[in-house]
Amino acid sequence: DDYTFKLNKTTSTKYWICTINYCAAKVHTDSNNGLMKSVGNHSHLPEKEKLAVREVREKITFFKKFSHP
Protein backbone atom coordinates (compact mmCIF):
# COMPACT_ATOMS: atom_id res chain seq x y z
CA ASP A 1 0.00 0.00 0.00
CA ASP A 2 3.05 2.30 -0.48
CA TYR A 3 3.74 2.79 3.23
CA THR A 4 6.64 1.39 5.24
CA PHE A 5 6.48 -0.20 8.66
CA LYS A 6 9.08 -1.41 11.13
CA LEU A 7 8.75 -4.28 13.56
CA ASN A 8 8.06 -2.94 17.03
CA LYS A 9 7.34 -6.10 19.07
CA THR A 10 7.03 -9.84 18.49
CA THR A 11 5.01 -12.34 20.47
CA SER A 12 2.74 -14.85 18.75
CA THR A 13 1.64 -11.66 16.94
CA LYS A 14 4.00 -9.22 15.21
CA TYR A 15 3.33 -5.56 15.94
CA TRP A 16 4.42 -3.11 13.23
CA ILE A 17 4.54 0.69 13.42
CA CYS A 18 4.84 3.21 10.62
CA THR A 19 8.42 4.36 9.94
CA ILE A 20 7.32 8.01 10.01
CA ASN A 21 7.57 9.50 13.50
CA TYR A 22 4.27 10.55 15.06
CA CYS A 23 2.20 8.60 12.53
CA ALA A 24 -0.54 6.61 14.28
CA ALA A 25 -0.76 3.78 11.73
CA LYS A 26 0.00 0.30 13.05
CA VAL A 27 -0.43 -3.22 11.71
CA HIS A 28 -0.65 -6.58 13.48
CA THR A 29 0.38 -9.74 11.61
CA ASP A 30 0.61 -13.41 12.49
CA SER A 31 3.92 -15.32 12.52
CA ASN A 32 3.62 -15.83 8.73
CA ASN A 33 3.09 -12.09 8.13
CA GLY A 34 -0.59 -12.57 7.39
CA LEU A 35 -2.54 -9.40 8.14
CA MET A 36 -4.60 -9.69 11.31
CA LYS A 37 -5.47 -6.09 12.12
CA SER A 38 -4.85 -2.54 10.92
CA VAL A 39 -4.97 0.24 13.53
CA GLY A 40 -5.08 4.00 12.95
CA ASN A 41 -4.55 6.05 9.81
CA HIS A 42 -1.42 7.45 8.23
CA SER A 43 -0.88 11.16 8.82
CA HIS A 44 1.26 11.57 5.68
CA LEU A 45 1.34 10.76 1.97
CA PRO A 46 2.45 7.33 0.67
CA GLU A 47 6.19 6.69 0.40
CA LYS A 48 6.54 5.31 -3.13
CA GLU A 49 10.08 6.66 -3.54
CA LYS A 50 11.24 5.13 -0.26
CA LEU A 51 9.87 1.74 -1.32
CA ALA A 52 11.59 1.99 -4.71
CA VAL A 53 14.93 2.74 -3.02
CA ARG A 54 14.48 -0.21 -0.65
CA GLU A 55 13.73 -2.53 -3.58
CA VAL A 56 16.87 -1.44 -5.45
CA ARG A 57 19.02 -1.89 -2.34
CA GLU A 58 17.63 -5.39 -1.80
CA LYS A 59 18.38 -6.33 -5.41
CA ILE A 60 21.95 -5.00 -5.15
CA THR A 61 22.49 -6.96 -1.93
CA PHE A 62 21.08 -10.10 -3.55
CA PHE A 63 23.32 -9.81 -6.61
CA LYS A 64 26.42 -9.07 -4.50
CA LYS A 65 25.71 -12.14 -2.41
CA PHE A 66 25.40 -14.47 -5.40
CA SER A 67 27.87 -12.97 -7.87
CA HIS A 68 31.30 -14.48 -8.33
CA PRO A 69 34.49 -12.37 -8.54
TIMI-2910 file (N, C-alpha, C, CB; in pm, 1 decimal, decimal comma, always signed):
<rs>
+----------+----------+----------+----------+----------+----------+----------+----------+----------+----------+----------+----------+------+
!      n_x !      n_y !      n_z !     ca_x !     ca_y !     ca_z !      c_x !      c_y !      c_z !     cb_x !     cb_y !     cb_z ! resn !
+----------+----------+----------+----------+----------+----------+----------+----------+----------+----------+----------+----------+------+
!    +80,1 !   -120,5 !     +0,0 !     +0,0 !     +0,0 !     +0,0 !    +84,8 !   +127,4 !     +0,0 !    -91,3 !     -0,5 !   +119,0 !  Asp !
!   +212,5 !   +116,2 !    -34,7 !   +304,7 !   +230,2 !    -48,3 !   +339,3 !   +299,0 !    +82,8 !   +245,9 !   +331,0 !   -141,0 !  Asp !
!   +330,0 !   +229,1 !   +193,9 !   +374,3 !   +279,4 !   +323,4 !   +474,4 !   +180,0 !   +380,6 !   +253,7 !   +300,9 !   +421,1 !  Tyr !
!   +565,5 !   +228,3 !   +463,7 !   +664,1 !   +139,0 !   +523,6 !   +641,4 !   +128,7 !   +674,0 !   +807,1 !   +188,2 !   +494,1 !  Thr !
!   +664,7 !     +8,5 !   +724,8 !   +648,2 !    -20,2 !   +866,4 !   +775,5 !    -84,2 !   +919,0 !   +525,9 !   -111,9 !   +891,1 !  Phe !
!   +796,5 !    -71,0 !  +1048,9 !   +907,6 !   -141,1 !  +1112,8 !   +852,6 !   -223,9 !  +1227,7 !  +1016,6 !    -41,2 !  +1163,1 !  Lys !
!   +918,4 !   -336,8 !  +1251,2 !   +874,6 !   -428,1 !  +1356,0 !   +900,0 !   -364,5 !  +1491,8 !   +947,0 !   -564,4 !  +1344,8 !  Leu !
!   +797,5 !   -357,9 !  +1572,5 !   +806,5 !   -294,5 !  +1703,4 !   +813,9 !   -397,6 !  +1815,9 !   +687,3 !   -202,5 !  +1725,0 !  Asn !
!   +739,9 !   -509,0 !  +1801,3 !   +733,8 !   -610,1 !  +1906,8 !   +688,5 !   -742,1 !  +1845,7 !   +637,7 !   -566,3 !  +2021,6 !  Lys !
!   +743,7 !   -852,6 !  +1897,2 !   +702,7 !   -984,1 !  +1849,4 !   +664,4 !  -1072,5 !  +1966,8 !   +814,6 !  -1049,7 !  +1767,0 !  Thr !
!   +546,4 !  -1127,7 !  +1958,2 !   +500,9 !  -1234,4 !  +2047,5 !   +448,2 !  -1339,9 !  +1950,9 !   +388,6 !  -1184,9 !  +2155,1 !  Thr !
!   +334,5 !  -1399,0 !  +1977,0 !   +273,5 !  -1484,6 !  +1875,0 !   +218,5 !  -1396,4 !  +1762,9 !   +160,3 !  -1573,7 !  +1936,5 !  Ser !
!   +205,8 !  -1267,8 !  +1791,6 !   +164,2 !  -1166,0 !  +1694,4 !   +279,7 !  -1069,3 !  +1674,4 !    +35,4 !  -1090,2 !  +1742,1 !  Thr !
!   +299,5 !  -1024,7 !  +1549,8 !   +400,1 !   -921,9 !  +1521,4 !   +330,2 !   -786,7 !  +1517,8 !   +474,9 !   -950,3 !  +1386,1 !  Lys !
!   +388,5 !   -689,8 !  +1586,0 !   +332,6 !   -555,5 !  +1594,0 !   +422,6 !   -461,1 !  +1515,1 !   +318,3 !   -508,7 !  +1742,3 !  Tyr !
!   +367,2 !   -399,0 !  +1411,4 !   +441,8 !   -311,3 !  +1322,6 !   +394,1 !   -168,2 !  +1340,6 !   +426,8 !   -355,7 !  +1175,8 !  Trp !
!   +489,3 !    -72,5 !  +1335,4 !   +454,1 !    +69,1 !  +1341,7 !   +506,7 !   +138,4 !  +1216,9 !   +511,3 !   +135,8 !  +1470,3 !  Ile !
!   +441,9 !   +244,3 !  +1178,0 !   +484,0 !   +321,2 !  +1061,7 !   +623,8 !   +377,2 !  +1086,3 !   +383,3 !   +435,4 !  +1031,4 !  Cys !
!   +705,3 !   +385,3 !   +980,9 !   +841,8 !   +436,0 !   +994,5 !   +847,3 !   +587,6 !  +1009,0 !   +924,0 !   +394,0 !   +875,4 !  Thr !
!   +736,3 !   +655,5 !   +985,4 !   +731,9 !   +800,9 !  +1001,2 !   +696,5 !   +833,6 !  +1146,5 !   +628,4 !   +865,3 !   +902,5 !  Ile !
!   +782,4 !   +911,6 !  +1211,0 !   +757,2 !   +950,4 !  +1350,5 !   +622,8 !  +1020,8 !  +1363,4 !   +869,9 !  +1041,6 !  +1402,7 !  Asn !
!   +555,4 !   +992,9 !  +1469,9 !   +427,3 !  +1054,7 !  +1506,4 !   +310,7 !  +1012,1 !  +1417,4 !   +440,6 !  +1204,1 !  +1501,5 !  Tyr !
!   +330,7 !   +914,2 !  +1330,8 !   +219,8 !   +859,6 !  +1252,6 !   +152,5 !   +751,5 !  +1337,5 !   +269,5 !   +801,6 !  +1113,9 !  Cys !
!    +21,1 !   +751,7 !  +1341,2 !    -54,0 !   +660,7 !  +1427,9 !    -81,4 !   +524,2 !  +1365,4 !   -183,9 !   +723,9 !  +1465,7 !  Ala !
!    -43,5 !   +502,9 !  +1240,5 !    -75,9 !   +377,5 !  +1172,6 !     +6,6 !   +261,5 !  +1227,7 !    -52,8 !   +391,3 !  +1022,1 !  Ala !
!    -63,3 !   +150,9 !  +1254,5 !     -0,4 !    +29,5 !  +1305,1 !    -65,4 !    -89,6 !  +1237,1 !    -12,7 !    +19,3 !  +1460,2 !  Lys !
!     +8,1 !   -199,6 !  +1230,3 !    -43,0 !   -322,3 !  +1170,7 !     -3,7 !   -438,6 !  +1261,1 !    +11,8 !   -342,4 !  +1025,4 !  Val !
!    -92,8 !   -535,1 !  +1274,2 !    -64,6 !   -657,7 !  +1347,6 !    -68,5 !   -772,1 !  +1246,7 !   -167,4 !   -680,4 !  +1465,5 !  His !
!    +35,2 !   -858,2 !  +1250,0 !    +38,4 !   -974,3 !  +1161,4 !    +62,3 !  -1100,1 !  +1243,8 !   +148,0 !   -958,4 !  +1052,6 !  Thr !
!    +30,9 !  -1214,9 !  +1183,3 !    +61,3 !  -1341,1 !  +1249,3 !   +207,3 !  -1377,1 !  +1220,7 !    -35,3 !  -1454,5 !  +1201,4 !  Asp !
!   +251,5 !  -1492,6 !  +1267,8 !   +391,9 !  -1531,8 !  +1251,8 !   +432,0 !  -1552,5 !  +1106,0 !   +418,6 !  -1658,4 !  +1329,3 !  Ser !
!   +334,8 !  -1569,2 !  +1016,1 !   +362,0 !  -1583,5 !   +872,5 !   +340,4 !  -1453,1 !   +796,5 !   +273,7 !  -1692,1 !   +813,2 !  Asn !
!   +331,9 !  -1342,6 !   +868,4 !   +308,8 !  -1208,7 !   +812,6 !   +172,6 !  -1192,0 !   +746,8 !   +415,2 !  -1177,1 !   +712,4 !  Asn !
!    +77,9 !  -1274,4 !   +785,1 !    -59,4 !  -1256,8 !   +738,9 !   -126,1 !  -1145,2 !   +817,8 !   -139,5 !  -1388,2 !   +752,5 !  Gly !
!   -190,8 !  -1054,4 !   +749,0 !   -253,7 !   -939,5 !   +813,9 !   -364,9 !   -984,8 !   +907,6 !   -309,2 !   -842,1 !   +709,0 !  Leu !
!   -357,0 !   -939,2 !  +1031,7 !   -460,0 !   -968,8 !  +1130,6 !   -544,1 !   -845,4 !  +1160,4 !   -396,8 !  -1021,9 !  +1259,2 !  Met !
!   -477,6 !   -730,1 !  +1169,9 !   -547,5 !   -609,3 !  +1211,9 !   -469,9 !   -486,4 !  +1166,1 !   -566,7 !   -607,4 !  +1365,3 !  Lys !
!   -543,0 !   -383,1 !  +1126,9 !   -484,9 !   -254,1 !  +1092,3 !   -542,4 !   -151,3 !  +1188,7 !   -514,0 !   -215,3 !   +942,5 !  Ser !
!   -455,6 !    -70,7 !  +1249,8 !   -497,4 !    +24,5 !  +1352,5 !   -453,7 !   +164,3 !  +1312,2 !   -438,7 !    -13,4 !  +1491,1 !  Val !
!   -542,7 !   +260,9 !  +1321,9 !   -507,9 !   +400,1 !  +1294,6 !   -491,8 !   +431,0 !  +1147,0 !   -382,2 !   +435,1 !  +1365,7 !  Gly !
!   -473,8 !   +557,8 !  +1118,1 !   -455,5 !   +605,3 !   +981,0 !   -322,4 !   +677,2 !   +968,8 !   -571,1 !   +698,3 !   +938,9 !  Asn !
!   -266,5 !   +672,8 !   +848,7 !   -142,0 !   +744,7 !   +823,1 !   -169,1 !   +894,9 !   +822,6 !    -78,7 !   +699,9 !   +688,5 !  His !
!    -74,9 !   +970,4 !   +876,5 !    -87,6 !  +1116,2 !   +882,5 !     +0,4 !  +1183,3 !   +777,1 !    -50,4 !  +1167,4 !  +1022,6 !  Ser !
!    +36,0 !  +1106,5 !   +672,0 !   +126,3 !  +1156,5 !   +568,2 !    +94,4 !  +1086,9 !   +436,4 !   +275,4 !  +1133,9 !   +607,8 !  His !
!   +154,2 !  +1134,9 !   +329,5 !   +133,8 !  +1075,8 !   +197,3 !   +209,1 !   +943,8 !   +185,7 !   +179,2 !  +1173,0 !    +86,8 !  Leu !
!   +171,9 !   +858,4 !    +89,2 !   +245,1 !   +733,2 !    +66,8 !   +392,3 !   +759,5 !    +34,7 !   +180,3 !   +653,5 !    -47,3 !  Pro !
!   +474,4 !   +657,3 !    +56,9 !   +619,1 !   +669,4 !    +40,4 !   +669,7 !   +586,1 !    -77,4 !   +690,2 !   +626,8 !   +168,6 !  Glu !
!   +616,9 !   +609,9 !   -195,3 !   +653,6 !   +530,6 !   -312,6 !   +803,5 !   +535,0 !   -340,2 !   +577,6 !   +579,8 !   -434,6 !  Lys !
!   +865,3 !   +652,3 !   -326,4 !  +1007,8 !   +665,5 !   -354,2 !  +1090,6 !   +584,3 !   -255,1 !  +1049,5 !   +812,7 !   -349,8 !  Glu !
!  +1051,9 !   +587,3 !   -129,2 !  +1123,8 !   +513,0 !    -26,0 !  +1117,0 !   +362,8 !    -54,1 !  +1065,8 !   +544,2 !   +113,7 !  Lys !
!  +1002,4 !   +315,8 !    -98,5 !   +987,1 !   +174,3 !   -131,6 !  +1070,9 !   +136,8 !   -252,9 !   +840,5 !   +141,2 !   -157,3 !  Leu !
!  +1078,1 !   +224,7 !   -351,6 !  +1159,1 !   +198,7 !   -470,5 !  +1306,7 !   +188,8 !   -433,2 !  +1137,8 !   +309,1 !   -576,0 !  Ala !
!  +1353,4 !   +276,8 !   -346,8 !  +1493,0 !   +273,7 !   -301,9 !  +1521,3 !   +143,9 !   -227,3 !  +1524,4 !   +395,4 !   -211,6 !  Val !
!  +1430,4 !   +103,2 !   -140,1 !  +1448,3 !    -21,4 !    -65,1 !  +1458,0 !   -140,5 !   -160,1 !  +1332,3 !    -41,9 !    +34,3 !  Arg !
!  +1372,3 !   -143,2 !   -261,6 !  +1373,0 !   -253,3 !   -357,8 !  +1506,0 !   -260,5 !   -432,1 !  +1257,8 !   -237,7 !   -457,6 !  Glu !
!  +1558,6 !   -146,7 !   -474,8 !  +1687,2 !   -143,6 !   -545,4 !  +1798,5 !   -192,1 !   -453,1 !  +1718,4 !     -0,5 !   -597,0 !  Val !
!  +1799,7 !   -146,1 !   -329,3 !  +1902,2 !   -189,4 !   -233,5 !  +1896,4 !   -339,9 !   -211,0 !  +1885,3 !   -115,9 !    -99,9 !  Arg !
!  +1776,7 !   -395,3 !   -199,5 !  +1762,7 !   -539,3 !   -179,5 !  +1813,8 !   -616,8 !   -300,1 !  +1616,8 !   -575,5 !   -152,1 !  Glu !
!  +1787,7 !   -566,9 !   -420,4 !  +1837,7 !   -633,1 !   -541,5 !  +1989,5 !   -628,2 !   -547,4 !  +1778,3 !   -568,0 !   -667,1 !  Lys !
!  +2048,7 !   -513,0 !   -514,2 !  +2194,7 !   -499,7 !   -514,6 !  +2255,9 !   -597,0 !   -414,5 !  +2236,9 !   -354,2 !   -481,3 !  Ile !
!  +2199,3 !   -604,2 !   -295,4 !  +2248,7 !   -696,1 !   -192,9 !  +2238,1 !   -840,2 !   -240,6 !  +2170,9 !   -677,8 !    -61,6 !  Thr !
!  +2127,7 !   -874,8 !   -303,3 !  +2107,8 !  -1010,1 !   -355,0 !  +2213,4 !  -1044,0 !   -459,0 !  +1967,6 !  -1024,7 !   -415,4 !  Phe !
!  +2235,4 !   -954,0 !   -555,0 !  +2331,8 !   -981,0 !   -661,4 !  +2474,9 !   -984,5 !   -608,7 !  +2319,7 !   -876,2 !   -770,7 !  Phe !
!  +2508,2 !   -902,3 !   -511,0 !  +2641,7 !   -906,5 !   -450,4 !  +2664,0 !  -1040,6 !   -381,6 !  +2659,8 !   -790,8 !   -349,4 !  Lys !
!  +2561,2 !  -1089,1 !   -316,2 !  +2571,1 !  -1214,1 !   -241,3 !  +2594,3 !  -1333,6 !   -333,4 !  +2444,9 !  -1235,8 !   -159,1 !  Lys !
!  +2534,1 !  -1331,8 !   -451,1 !  +2540,3 !  -1447,1 !   -539,8 !  +2630,0 !  -1429,0 !   -661,8 !  +2404,0 !  -1480,4 !   -585,2 !  Phe !
!  +2696,5 !  -1315,1 !   -673,2 !  +2787,2 !  -1296,6 !   -786,9 !  +2924,3 !  -1352,3 !   -751,2 !  +2797,7 !  -1146,3 !   -826,7 !  Ser !
!  +2996,3 !  -1392,4 !   -852,4 !  +3130,4 !  -1447,6 !   -832,8 !  +3232,6 !  -1347,6 !   -884,2 !  +3146,2 !  -1584,9 !   -905,0 !  His !
!  +3345,1 !  -1333,4 !   -810,4 !  +3448,5 !  -1236,5 !   -854,2 !  +3517,8 !  -1276,8 !   -981,4 !  +3551,9 !  -1218,7 !   -746,9 !  Pro !
+----------+----------+----------+----------+----------+----------+----------+----------+----------+----------+----------+----------+------+
</rs>
